[in-house]
Amino acid sequence: MNQMRKAGARSEFQDALIMMVDDEPIMMEIVQAHLEDAGYSNFISVEDSREAFDVLTHRRPDILFLDLVMPEVSGFDVLRRIRDYDEFAYLPVIVLTSSTDSRSKLKALELGATDFLSKPVDASELKLRLRNTLTVKAYVDQLASSDALTGLPNRKSIHEKIVWALKYDQMNGYKTALLNIGLDRFGEINESLGIHNGDMLLKQVALRIRSVIDQRNKLLATNHRETELTVARLSGDEFGVLVPSFYQDEHAASLATQLRSELGKVYRIDNHDLYISASIGIAVAPNDGLLSDDLIKASGTAMRQVKLGGLTNGFSFYSGTSSLDLQEKLELETDLHTALENDELMLFYQPKVDLITKQVTAAEALIRWKHPTKGFISPAQFIPLAEENGLILSIGDWVLNEACRQAEIWHSSAMTDIKVSVNVSGQQFKEVTYQKRVQQALESSELPPSLLMLEMTESLAMSDVESSVELFESLKKLGVGLSIDDFGTGYSSLSYLKKFPLDELKVDRSFITGIPENKDEIQLVQAIIAMAKALRLSVVIEGVETAAQLNLLQATQSDLIQGFLFSKPLPADQFAEYVMSNVSRSQF
């Protein structure tokens, strides 16, 4: 019978750390003997009550047996100090007392005592009280410290573990690290497959992280909870791994590499094969802070630094200097979310001049952001942010609709034939509803389709030739023009270009900067123009800044010229004035 009870205790609470504070050593020996008979094995005995709180903070027991009547520091004083400390607000405390004074018991209850046992202790009652108290504690701990979806410890739980790990490691001269694991583009999976399947993915991710951590703990064969690796769910698609008690940063880097490898393997969700990568930020104490909040904040900053910086190795240690730049990026990203709502975005238009008629016949729509406090912000700064956080689709829709609206205004006035070009981002290009969005923009603005030109970069068109052909053909049916931008920087071949129903080819500005001095570049530009003409495409030369460049290009078969020699990008009203004036003619 004793063996069954002993086995039962071991199966449920064998690792429970039981602390006893009593000025009578013989009493603690009796309690320990009774509990050892029931299968418990981890005990801390404190005879001097003045040492009780220090031992408590360093060892963190699961339950405390506390005598009330002790010299120097009473059990009431110990209990009062425990309950004043947030980390021990819910620690089970069973009071051991020979007192029959109801006032003493009431005072102990008021101070937060969990239960009472009378001296001399009855063995059976002791075991039952302990088991029941630990059962309740385990349930409460699970509710308070576990993530309902994944079953992992939650943010609150790992916060507490970091606190204790930092104390232990500082005393013993170790480093402590926190890995923040952020899933890349998890929001897109949630949107495309639904929240339920997103939750299924998070569960599988949690299992993989836990598997890696369990293997590491087994290899380390640690016997102390302070030195165990711990995994937790920090927020929606972020997980944390606490790595305590190490000397070399390579230890944390090795774990990050292993985690990324494991998380990068295929997932099977609702008959879909999914791949998802992870960005990992690493913060290390003492260099990155000596508080739990410091490590949580620093590791999160490092993780976002990986995402925004596009680092190829997928993880990064926290850097205080680079975090300032990252903070600026994060602030800019936050402001970008409201830029559309607050009408802070605007379109500028750069003229395209016909090389023969000397007239402005088209314009390229270029987005600008006028920040309320920072002034104009370069698209080179905010477009990559928009592509990273998915805002590029909303911004792209706005650009398309605004350009069509403005072009129709010009069309209805004296500028009847100005064609407007709109750049297409990679995410728009891959969106299955893009053709429909273009059609809606044309219909809502009432712009003739022939006055809209859509520009895609060469590298984008060549990323998936068959899909590009399919999209181009669907757009062509709407009657819009199609242009390949930045031509010459990718890897197009003549055979591929012939497949695309194009109208225009724009020669990248990098080929223009060296002419007329560089004879090789002159020949290259002439060859590109000849090829485009053989395919019956109009040719746009962009980046023209000098009269010498213009004079050379006039001897070619170019159609349109674009560059600062004529005009920088202009707001809509200034562009209209430029077109209607004779300024452009006087420059030839």
C-alpha positions as CSV (number, residue, x, y, z in Angstrom):
1,M,0.0,0.0,0.0
2,N,2.8,2.4,0.9
3,Q,4.5,1.5,-2.4
4,M,1.4,2.4,-4.3
5,R,1.1,5.7,-2.6
6,K,4.7,6.3,-3.1
7,A,4.5,5.6,-6.8
8,G,1.4,7.8,-7.1
9,A,3.1,10.8,-5.5
10,R,6.1,10.4,-7.8
11,S,4.0,10.2,-10.9
12,E,2.3,13.5,-10.1
13,F,4.5,15.7,-7.9
14,Q,7.8,13.9,-7.5
15,D,9.7,17.0,-8.4
16,A,7.9,19.3,-6.0
17,L,10.4,21.3,-3.9
18,I,9.2,21.3,-0.3
19,M,10.6,23.9,2.1
20,M,10.2,23.8,5.9
21,V,10.9,26.6,8.3
22,D,10.8,25.6,12.0
23,D,13.1,26.3,15.0
24,E,12.7,22.6,16.0
25,P,14.9,20.4,13.8
26,I,13.2,17.3,15.1
27,M,9.9,18.5,13.8
28,M,11.3,19.0,10.3
29,E,12.9,15.6,10.3
30,I,9.5,14.0,11.3
31,V,7.7,15.8,8.5
32,Q,10.4,14.9,5.9
33,A,10.3,11.2,7.0
34,H,6.5,11.0,6.5
35,L,6.7,12.6,3.1
36,E,9.6,10.6,1.9
37,D,7.5,7.5,2.7
38,A,4.9,9.0,0.2
39,G,7.5,9.4,-2.5
40,Y,8.6,13.0,-2.1
41,S,12.4,13.6,-2.3
42,N,13.2,17.3,-2.6
43,F,13.4,19.2,0.7
44,I,14.8,22.4,2.1
45,S,15.1,22.7,5.9
46,V,15.6,26.2,7.5
47,E,16.1,26.3,11.3
48,D,16.9,30.0,11.6
49,S,13.8,32.0,10.5
50,R,16.0,35.0,9.8
51,E,17.4,33.1,6.8
52,A,14.0,32.0,5.5
53,F,13.3,34.7,2.9
54,D,16.8,34.6,1.4
55,V,16.6,30.9,1.0
56,L,13.1,31.2,-0.5
57,T,14.2,33.7,-3.1
58,H,17.1,31.6,-4.2
59,R,15.5,28.2,-4.2
60,R,11.9,29.0,-5.1
61,P,10.0,26.1,-3.5
62,D,6.7,24.8,-4.7
63,I,5.2,24.8,-1.2
64,L,6.2,26.0,2.3
65,F,5.6,24.5,5.7
66,L,5.9,27.3,8.2
67,D,6.0,27.3,12.0
68,L,4.3,30.4,13.6
69,V,6.1,30.6,16.9
70,M,9.8,31.2,16.4
71,P,12.4,33.4,18.1
72,E,13.9,36.5,16.3
73,V,11.5,36.4,13.3
74,S,8.1,34.9,13.8
75,G,6.2,32.9,11.2
76,F,3.8,35.9,11.0
77,D,6.7,38.1,9.9
78,V,7.9,35.6,7.4
79,L,4.4,35.2,6.0
80,R,3.9,38.9,5.8
81,R,7.1,39.4,3.8
82,I,6.3,36.6,1.4
83,R,2.9,38.1,0.5
84,D,4.4,41.5,0.0
85,Y,6.6,40.0,-2.7
86,D,4.9,39.7,-6.1
87,E,6.7,36.6,-7.1
88,F,5.4,34.7,-4.1
89,A,1.9,36.1,-3.9
90,Y,0.4,32.7,-4.6
91,L,2.9,30.4,-3.0
92,P,1.1,27.7,-1.0
93,V,1.9,28.1,2.7
94,I,0.8,25.5,5.2
95,V,1.1,26.7,8.8
96,L,2.4,24.2,11.3
97,T,1.4,25.2,14.8
98,S,0.7,23.8,18.3
99,S,-1.4,26.9,19.0
100,T,-5.1,26.4,19.6
101,D,-5.6,30.2,19.7
102,S,-8.2,31.1,17.1
103,R,-6.9,34.7,17.0
104,S,-3.5,33.4,15.8
105,K,-5.0,31.3,13.1
106,L,-7.2,34.2,12.0
107,K,-4.2,36.5,11.8
108,A,-2.3,33.9,9.7
109,L,-5.3,33.6,7.4
110,E,-5.4,37.3,7.0
111,L,-1.7,37.3,6.1
112,G,-2.3,34.7,3.4
113,A,-1.8,31.3,4.9
114,T,-3.2,28.6,2.7
115,D,-3.9,25.8,5.2
116,F,-3.2,24.6,8.8
117,L,-1.7,21.5,10.4
118,S,-1.6,21.0,14.1
119,K,1.4,19.7,15.9
120,P,2.0,16.8,16.5
121,V,1.5,16.1,12.8
122,D,-0.6,13.2,11.7
123,A,1.2,11.4,8.8
124,S,-2.0,10.6,6.8
125,E,-3.4,14.1,7.2
126,L,0.0,15.6,6.2
127,K,0.2,13.6,3.0
128,L,-3.4,14.4,2.0
129,R,-3.0,18.1,2.7
130,L,0.2,18.3,0.7
131,R,-1.2,16.4,-2.2
132,N,-4.4,18.4,-2.4
133,T,-2.5,21.7,-2.0
134,L,-0.1,20.8,-4.8
135,T,-3.0,19.7,-7.0
136,V,-4.7,23.0,-6.6
137,K,-1.4,24.8,-7.2
138,A,-0.7,22.9,-10.4
139,Y,-4.2,23.8,-11.7
140,V,-3.8,27.5,-10.8
141,D,-0.3,27.6,-12.2
142,Q,-1.6,26.1,-15.5
143,L,-4.3,28.7,-15.8
144,A,-2.1,31.6,-14.9
145,S,1.1,30.7,-16.7
146,S,0.2,28.5,-19.7
147,D,-0.9,29.5,-23.2
148,A,-4.3,28.0,-23.9
149,L,-3.6,27.3,-27.6
150,T,-0.1,25.7,-27.5
151,G,0.2,24.6,-23.9
152,L,3.5,26.4,-23.6
153,P,4.3,28.7,-20.7
154,N,3.0,32.2,-21.5
155,R,4.8,35.6,-21.4
156,K,4.1,36.0,-17.7
157,S,5.6,32.6,-16.9
158,I,8.8,33.1,-18.8
159,H,9.2,36.6,-17.4
160,E,9.3,35.0,-13.9
161,K,11.8,32.4,-15.1
162,I,14.0,35.0,-16.6
163,V,14.1,36.8,-13.2
164,W,15.3,33.8,-11.4
165,A,17.7,32.8,-14.2
166,L,19.3,36.2,-14.1
167,K,19.8,36.1,-10.3
168,Y,21.3,32.6,-10.5
169,D,23.6,33.4,-13.4
170,Q,24.8,36.7,-11.9
171,M,25.8,34.9,-8.7
172,N,27.6,32.2,-10.6
173,G,29.2,34.3,-13.4
174,Y,27.2,32.9,-16.3
175,K,25.5,34.6,-19.2
176,T,21.7,34.5,-19.8
177,A,20.1,34.8,-23.2
178,L,16.6,35.2,-24.5
179,L,15.8,34.2,-28.1
180,N,12.7,35.9,-29.6
181,I,11.4,33.8,-32.5
182,G,9.1,35.6,-34.9
183,L,7.4,33.8,-37.7
184,D,7.8,35.5,-41.1
185,R,4.6,36.5,-43.0
186,F,2.3,34.5,-40.6
187,G,-0.4,37.1,-41.2
188,E,-0.6,36.1,-44.9
189,I,-1.2,32.5,-44.0
190,N,-3.9,33.5,-41.5
191,E,-5.6,35.5,-44.2
192,S,-5.3,33.0,-47.0
193,L,-6.1,29.8,-45.1
194,G,-8.1,31.1,-42.1
195,I,-7.6,31.6,-38.4
196,H,-8.3,27.9,-37.6
197,N,-5.5,26.7,-39.9
198,G,-3.3,29.5,-38.6
199,D,-3.8,28.1,-35.1
200,M,-3.0,24.6,-36.3
201,L,0.3,25.9,-37.7
202,L,1.1,27.7,-34.4
203,K,0.6,24.4,-32.5
204,Q,3.0,22.6,-34.9
205,V,5.5,25.3,-34.5
206,A,5.3,25.1,-30.7
207,L,5.8,21.3,-30.9
208,R,8.9,21.7,-33.0
209,I,10.4,24.3,-30.7
210,R,9.7,22.3,-27.7
211,S,11.2,19.2,-29.3
212,V,14.5,21.0,-30.0
213,I,14.5,22.4,-26.4
214,D,13.8,19.0,-24.9
215,Q,16.7,17.5,-26.8
216,R,19.0,20.2,-25.7
217,N,18.0,19.8,-22.0
218,K,18.6,16.1,-22.3
219,L,22.0,16.6,-23.8
220,L,22.9,19.1,-21.1
221,A,21.6,16.7,-18.4
222,T,20.9,19.6,-16.1
223,N,19.8,18.9,-12.5
224,H,18.8,22.4,-11.7
225,R,15.7,24.2,-12.9
226,E,17.7,27.4,-13.0
227,T,19.9,26.0,-15.8
228,E,17.1,24.5,-17.9
229,L,16.2,25.9,-21.3
230,T,12.6,27.1,-21.4
231,V,10.3,27.8,-24.3
232,A,7.2,30.1,-24.1
233,R,4.7,31.8,-26.4
234,L,5.3,35.5,-26.1
235,S,2.4,36.7,-28.3
236,G,0.5,35.8,-31.4
237,D,3.3,34.5,-33.7
238,E,6.2,35.1,-31.4
239,F,7.9,32.5,-29.2
240,G,10.6,32.9,-26.6
241,V,13.4,30.6,-25.6
242,L,15.3,31.2,-22.3
243,V,18.9,30.0,-22.5
244,P,20.5,30.3,-19.0
245,S,23.9,29.5,-17.6
246,F,26.4,29.6,-20.5
247,Y,29.8,31.3,-21.2
248,Q,30.1,31.7,-25.0
249,D,27.6,33.5,-27.3
250,E,28.1,30.7,-29.9
251,H,25.9,28.6,-27.6
252,A,22.9,30.8,-28.3
253,A,23.8,31.2,-32.0
254,S,24.0,27.4,-32.4
255,L,20.5,27.0,-30.9
256,A,19.1,29.7,-33.2
257,T,20.5,27.9,-36.2
258,Q,19.0,24.6,-35.1
259,L,15.6,26.2,-34.5
260,R,15.5,27.9,-37.9
261,S,16.4,24.6,-39.6
262,E,13.7,22.7,-37.8
263,L,11.0,25.4,-38.3
264,G,11.9,25.7,-42.0
265,K,10.7,22.1,-42.8
266,V,7.4,21.6,-44.5
267,Y,4.1,21.7,-42.5
268,R,1.0,19.8,-43.4
269,I,-2.1,21.8,-42.7
270,D,-5.5,20.9,-44.0
271,N,-4.1,19.1,-47.0
272,H,-1.8,22.0,-47.7
273,D,2.0,21.8,-47.7
274,L,3.3,25.0,-46.1
275,Y,6.7,26.5,-45.5
276,I,7.4,29.3,-43.1
277,S,10.6,30.8,-42.0
278,A,11.5,32.4,-38.7
279,S,13.5,35.5,-37.8
280,I,15.3,35.2,-34.4
281,G,16.6,38.0,-32.2
282,I,19.0,37.3,-29.4
283,A,19.6,39.4,-26.3
284,V,22.3,38.4,-23.8
285,A,22.7,39.5,-20.2
286,P,24.6,41.1,-18.6
287,N,25.6,43.2,-21.7
288,D,22.0,43.8,-22.9
289,G,20.5,44.4,-19.5
290,L,20.1,42.8,-16.1
291,L,16.3,42.8,-15.9
292,S,13.8,40.5,-17.4
293,D,12.0,43.4,-19.2
294,D,15.4,44.4,-20.7
295,L,16.0,41.0,-22.3
296,I,12.4,40.8,-23.6
297,K,12.6,44.2,-25.1
298,A,16.1,43.8,-26.6
299,S,15.4,40.4,-28.1
300,G,12.2,41.7,-29.7
301,T,14.1,44.6,-31.1
302,A,16.8,42.3,-32.5
303,M,14.1,40.0,-34.1
304,R,12.4,43.0,-35.8
305,Q,15.8,44.1,-36.9
306,V,16.2,40.8,-38.7
307,K,12.8,41.2,-40.4
308,L,13.3,44.8,-41.5
309,G,16.9,44.3,-42.5
310,G,16.3,41.1,-44.5
311,L,19.3,39.4,-43.0
312,T,20.2,36.2,-44.8
313,N,21.3,34.2,-41.8
314,G,17.9,34.7,-40.1
315,F,19.1,35.6,-36.7
316,S,20.9,38.5,-35.1
317,F,22.2,39.5,-31.7
318,Y,20.9,42.7,-30.2
319,S,22.9,45.8,-31.0
320,G,22.3,49.0,-29.0
321,T,23.6,51.2,-31.8
322,S,21.6,49.6,-34.7
323,S,18.5,49.5,-32.5
324,L,18.3,53.3,-32.8
325,D,18.0,53.0,-36.6
326,L,15.5,50.2,-36.1
327,Q,13.5,52.3,-33.7
328,E,13.2,55.0,-36.4
329,K,12.1,52.4,-38.9
330,L,9.5,51.1,-36.5
331,E,8.2,54.6,-35.9
332,L,8.1,55.2,-39.6
333,E,6.2,51.9,-40.1
334,T,3.6,52.9,-37.5
335,D,3.1,56.3,-39.1
336,L,2.8,54.7,-42.5
337,H,-0.3,52.9,-41.4
338,T,-2.1,56.2,-41.0
339,A,-0.6,58.0,-43.9
340,L,-3.3,56.9,-46.3
341,E,-6.1,57.7,-43.9
342,N,-4.6,61.2,-43.2
343,D,-4.1,62.1,-46.9
344,E,-0.3,62.3,-46.5
345,L,0.5,60.4,-49.7
346,M,0.5,62.2,-53.0
347,L,1.5,61.6,-56.6
348,F,4.1,63.5,-58.6
349,Y,4.3,63.2,-62.3
350,Q,7.6,63.2,-64.4
351,P,7.1,64.2,-68.0
352,K,8.0,61.9,-70.9
353,V,8.9,64.0,-74.0
354,D,8.4,62.8,-77.5
355,L,11.8,63.0,-79.2
356,I,10.4,64.0,-82.6
357,T,7.4,66.3,-81.9
358,K,9.1,67.9,-78.8
359,Q,5.8,67.5,-76.9
360,V,5.0,66.0,-73.5
361,T,2.9,63.0,-74.3
362,A,3.1,60.9,-71.2
363,A,3.9,61.0,-67.5
364,E,5.2,58.5,-64.9
365,A,3.2,58.7,-61.6
366,L,5.6,58.6,-58.7
367,I,4.5,58.4,-55.1
368,R,5.6,60.8,-52.4
369,W,4.9,60.9,-48.7
370,K,4.7,64.3,-46.9
371,H,5.1,63.4,-43.2
372,P,3.4,65.8,-40.9
373,T,6.6,66.4,-38.8
374,K,9.4,65.0,-40.9
375,G,8.6,66.5,-44.2
376,F,9.0,64.6,-47.5
377,I,10.2,61.0,-47.0
378,S,11.9,59.2,-49.9
379,P,10.1,56.3,-51.4
380,A,13.4,54.4,-51.0
381,Q,12.7,54.5,-47.3
382,F,9.0,53.8,-47.0
383,I,8.3,51.5,-50.0
384,P,10.4,48.6,-48.6
385,L,8.6,49.0,-45.2
386,A,5.2,48.8,-47.1
387,E,6.3,45.7,-48.9
388,E,7.4,44.1,-45.6
389,N,4.2,44.7,-43.7
390,G,1.8,44.2,-46.6
391,L,0.7,47.8,-46.9
392,I,2.0,47.9,-50.4
393,L,-1.2,46.4,-51.7
394,S,-3.3,49.3,-50.2
395,I,-0.8,51.9,-51.3
396,G,-0.6,50.3,-54.8
397,D,-4.4,50.5,-55.1
398,W,-4.4,54.1,-54.0
399,V,-1.7,55.0,-56.6
400,L,-3.6,53.2,-59.4
401,N,-6.9,54.9,-58.6
402,E,-5.4,58.3,-58.0
403,A,-3.4,58.2,-61.2
404,C,-6.4,57.2,-63.2
405,R,-8.5,59.9,-61.6
406,Q,-5.9,62.6,-62.4
407,A,-5.4,61.4,-66.0
408,E,-9.1,61.6,-66.6
409,I,-9.1,65.2,-65.3
410,W,-6.4,66.0,-67.9
411,H,-8.2,64.1,-70.6
412,S,-11.4,66.1,-70.0
413,S,-9.4,69.3,-70.3
414,A,-7.0,70.6,-72.9
415,M,-4.5,67.8,-72.2
416,T,-6.5,65.2,-74.0
417,D,-3.8,62.6,-74.9
418,I,-1.5,62.5,-71.9
419,K,-0.9,58.9,-71.0
420,V,0.0,58.1,-67.4
421,S,2.3,55.2,-66.3
422,V,1.9,53.4,-63.0
423,N,4.5,51.1,-61.5
424,V,3.3,47.7,-60.4
425,S,4.9,46.2,-57.2
426,G,5.8,42.5,-56.9
427,Q,3.0,41.8,-54.4
428,Q,0.4,43.4,-56.7
429,F,1.8,41.5,-59.7
430,K,1.3,38.2,-57.8
431,E,-2.2,39.1,-56.6
432,V,-4.8,37.0,-58.3
433,T,-7.3,39.9,-58.3
434,Y,-5.0,42.5,-59.8
435,Q,-6.6,42.5,-63.3
436,K,-10.0,43.1,-61.7
437,R,-8.6,45.9,-59.6
438,V,-7.2,47.6,-62.7
439,Q,-10.6,47.3,-64.4
440,Q,-12.4,48.8,-61.4
441,A,-10.0,51.7,-61.3
442,L,-10.7,52.4,-65.0
443,E,-14.4,52.2,-64.6
444,S,-14.6,54.4,-61.5
445,S,-12.4,57.1,-63.1
446,E,-13.9,56.7,-66.6
447,L,-10.4,57.0,-68.0
448,P,-10.0,55.5,-71.5
449,P,-7.8,52.3,-71.0
450,S,-5.5,53.5,-73.8
451,L,-4.3,56.3,-71.5
452,L,-3.1,54.0,-68.8
453,M,0.4,52.3,-69.0
454,L,1.4,49.7,-66.4
455,E,5.1,49.3,-65.8
456,M,6.6,46.1,-64.4
457,T,10.3,45.6,-63.8
458,E,12.2,43.2,-66.0
459,S,13.2,41.0,-63.0
460,L,9.6,40.8,-61.9
461,A,8.3,39.8,-65.3
462,M,11.0,37.1,-65.6
463,S,10.5,35.6,-62.1
464,D,7.7,33.4,-63.5
465,V,7.4,33.7,-67.2
466,E,4.2,31.6,-67.7
467,S,2.3,33.5,-64.9
468,S,3.6,36.8,-66.4
469,V,2.3,35.9,-69.8
470,E,-1.1,35.0,-68.4
471,L,-1.4,38.2,-66.4
472,F,-0.2,40.4,-69.3
473,E,-2.7,38.9,-71.6
474,S,-5.6,39.4,-69.2
475,L,-4.5,43.1,-68.7
476,K,-4.1,43.5,-72.4
477,K,-7.8,42.6,-72.9
478,L,-8.7,45.7,-70.9
479,G,-7.0,47.9,-73.5
480,V,-4.2,49.2,-71.2
481,G,-0.6,49.5,-72.3
482,L,2.2,47.3,-70.8
483,S,5.8,48.3,-70.3
484,I,8.9,46.6,-69.1
485,D,10.8,49.0,-66.8
486,D,14.5,49.0,-65.9
487,F,15.3,46.9,-69.0
488,G,18.8,45.6,-69.2
489,T,19.3,44.9,-65.5
490,G,17.7,41.4,-65.6
491,Y,18.2,38.4,-67.7
492,S,15.6,38.6,-70.4
493,S,16.2,36.8,-73.7
494,L,14.6,37.7,-77.0
495,S,12.6,34.5,-77.0
496,Y,11.0,35.4,-73.6
497,L,10.3,39.0,-74.6
498,K,8.5,37.8,-77.7
499,K,6.0,35.9,-75.5
500,F,4.9,39.1,-73.7
501,P,2.2,41.3,-75.3
502,L,4.2,44.5,-74.6
503,D,3.8,48.0,-75.9
504,E,6.9,49.7,-74.4
505,L,10.4,49.1,-73.2
506,K,12.2,51.4,-70.8
507,V,16.0,51.4,-71.0
508,D,17.4,51.5,-67.5
509,R,19.1,54.8,-66.5
510,S,22.3,53.0,-65.6
511,F,23.1,52.6,-69.4
512,I,22.7,56.4,-69.9
513,T,25.0,57.8,-67.2
514,G,28.2,56.8,-69.1
515,I,27.3,58.3,-72.5
516,P,28.5,59.9,-74.7
517,E,32.0,59.3,-73.2
518,N,31.7,55.5,-72.9
519,K,31.6,54.1,-76.4
520,D,30.7,50.5,-75.2
521,E,27.6,51.8,-73.5
522,I,26.6,53.8,-76.6
523,Q,26.7,50.6,-78.6
524,L,24.8,48.7,-75.9
525,V,22.0,51.3,-75.9
526,Q,21.8,51.3,-79.7
527,A,21.6,47.4,-79.6
528,I,18.7,47.5,-77.0
529,I,16.8,50.1,-79.1
530,A,17.3,48.1,-82.3
531,M,16.0,44.9,-80.5
532,A,13.0,46.8,-79.1
533,K,12.1,48.2,-82.6
534,A,12.4,44.7,-84.1
535,L,9.7,43.6,-81.6
536,R,7.6,46.7,-82.5
537,L,8.0,48.3,-79.1
538,S,8.1,51.9,-78.2
539,V,11.4,52.9,-76.5
540,V,11.6,55.2,-73.4
541,I,15.1,56.4,-72.3
542,E,15.1,57.4,-68.7
543,G,17.7,59.2,-66.7
544,V,18.6,61.8,-69.4
545,E,20.4,64.7,-67.6
546,T,22.7,66.4,-70.0
547,A,22.4,68.0,-73.5
548,A,25.2,65.7,-74.7
549,Q,23.2,62.7,-73.8
550,L,20.2,64.1,-75.6
551,N,22.1,65.0,-78.7
552,L,23.4,61.4,-79.0
553,L,19.9,59.9,-78.4
554,Q,18.4,62.1,-81.1
555,A,20.3,60.0,-83.6
556,T,18.7,56.8,-82.4
557,Q,15.2,55.4,-82.9
558,S,14.1,56.3,-79.4
559,D,10.5,57.5,-78.9
560,L,10.3,59.1,-75.5
561,I,12.9,60.8,-73.3
562,Q,12.5,61.1,-69.5
563,G,14.9,62.8,-67.1
564,F,16.0,65.8,-65.1
565,L,17.2,67.6,-68.2
566,F,13.5,68.3,-68.9
567,S,11.9,68.2,-65.5
568,K,12.0,66.6,-62.1
569,P,8.7,64.9,-61.0
570,L,6.0,67.6,-60.4
571,P,2.8,67.9,-58.5
572,A,-0.3,67.5,-60.7
573,D,-1.0,71.2,-61.1
574,Q,2.6,72.1,-61.9
575,F,2.8,69.2,-64.4
576,A,-0.2,70.7,-66.2
577,E,1.4,74.1,-66.3
578,Y,4.6,72.5,-67.6
579,V,2.7,70.7,-70.4
580,M,0.8,73.8,-71.5
581,S,3.9,76.0,-71.5
582,N,6.6,76.2,-74.2
583,V,9.4,75.5,-71.7
584,S,10.0,72.0,-73.0
585,R,10.3,73.2,-76.6
586,S,13.0,75.8,-75.7
587,Q,15.3,73.1,-74.3
588,F,15.8,71.3,-77.7
